[in-house]
Amino acid sequence: MIFPIPVSIVGILILLGLLLTRIIKIKHIEEISNFFLKNMGFFFIAAGVSILGKYQLISNILVQFALIVLVTTLITFAVTGLSVKYAINLQNKFRKNDKNDRDL
């Protein structure tokens, strides 16, 4: 069975592939990436306004909705934190191997 993959995920995977193969260098995307990171909150305003616009639909399940938002936010924090920890450990391992290779 083939699962549909959101276009945003496909784009991220393509960007990752291009970065890993060094077709695109970090310096090429650094400026725009920093802009998006600094203004990330702005991009969530539309989603928040949309949820408030649908308040009548969720008013009778507000507690469940809030609980789902809280639980999924905590799961996202945990997965992100563990992913960053894993990535840092992986980078340190590669740096250590590069240093050992240069010493030979």
C-alpha positions as CSV (number, residue, x, y, z in Angstrom):
1,M,0.0,0.0,0.0
2,I,1.4,3.4,-0.9
3,F,0.8,6.2,1.5
4,P,0.4,9.8,0.2
5,I,3.3,11.9,1.2
6,P,2.8,15.7,1.7
7,V,4.6,17.9,-0.8
8,S,6.3,19.7,2.0
9,I,7.9,16.5,3.2
10,V,9.0,15.6,-0.3
11,G,10.6,19.1,-0.6
12,I,12.5,18.6,2.6
13,L,13.7,15.2,1.5
14,I,14.9,16.6,-1.8
15,L,16.7,19.5,0.0
16,L,18.3,17.0,2.3
17,G,19.5,14.9,-0.6
18,L,20.9,18.0,-2.4
19,L,22.7,19.1,0.8
20,L,24.1,15.6,1.5
21,T,25.4,15.3,-2.1
22,R,26.8,18.9,-1.8
23,I,24.9,20.0,-4.9
24,I,23.6,22.8,-2.7
25,K,25.8,24.2,0.0
26,I,24.6,25.5,3.3
27,K,25.8,29.0,2.5
28,H,23.3,29.0,-0.4
29,I,20.3,28.6,1.9
30,E,21.6,30.1,5.1
31,E,20.2,33.6,4.7
32,I,16.7,32.6,3.8
33,S,16.7,29.8,6.4
34,N,17.6,32.3,9.1
35,F,14.8,34.6,7.9
36,F,12.2,31.8,8.2
37,L,13.5,30.8,11.6
38,K,13.4,34.3,13.0
39,N,9.8,34.8,11.7
40,M,8.4,31.4,12.3
41,G,5.7,32.6,14.7
42,F,4.2,34.8,12.0
43,F,3.5,31.7,9.8
44,F,1.4,30.2,12.5
45,I,-1.0,33.1,12.8
46,A,-3.2,31.9,9.9
47,A,-3.6,28.5,11.5
48,G,-4.5,30.0,14.8
49,V,-7.1,32.4,13.3
50,S,-8.5,29.5,11.3
51,I,-9.0,27.5,14.5
52,L,-10.7,30.4,16.2
53,G,-12.9,30.8,13.2
54,K,-14.1,27.2,13.7
55,Y,-14.7,27.6,17.4
56,Q,-18.4,26.6,17.1
57,L,-17.4,23.3,15.7
58,I,-15.0,22.5,18.5
59,S,-16.7,24.2,21.4
60,N,-18.4,21.0,22.5
61,I,-15.2,19.0,22.4
62,L,-12.9,21.8,23.7
63,V,-11.4,19.7,26.6
64,Q,-10.5,16.8,24.3
65,F,-9.2,19.2,21.6
66,A,-7.0,20.9,24.2
67,L,-5.8,17.6,25.6
68,I,-4.9,16.4,22.1
69,V,-3.0,19.6,21.3
70,L,-1.1,19.3,24.7
71,V,-0.2,15.6,24.2
72,T,0.9,16.0,20.6
73,T,3.0,19.1,21.5
74,L,4.8,17.2,24.2
75,I,5.4,14.3,21.9
76,T,6.7,16.7,19.2
77,F,9.1,18.3,21.8
78,A,10.3,14.9,22.9
79,V,10.9,13.6,19.4
80,T,12.6,16.8,18.3
81,G,14.9,16.8,21.4
82,L,15.8,13.2,20.9
83,S,16.4,13.8,17.2
84,V,18.7,16.7,17.9
85,K,20.6,14.8,20.5
86,Y,21.1,11.9,18.1
87,A,22.2,14.3,15.3
88,I,24.7,16.0,17.6
89,N,26.1,12.6,18.7
90,L,26.3,11.5,15.1
91,Q,28.1,14.8,14.1
92,N,30.6,14.3,17.0
93,K,31.3,10.7,15.9
94,F,32.0,11.9,12.3
95,R,34.2,14.7,13.5
96,K,36.1,12.3,15.7
97,N,36.6,9.9,12.8
98,D,37.7,12.7,10.5
99,K,40.3,13.9,13.1
100,N,41.6,10.3,13.5
101,D,41.8,9.9,9.8
102,R,43.8,13.2,9.5
103,D,46.2,12.1,12.2
104,L,47.2,9.0,10.3
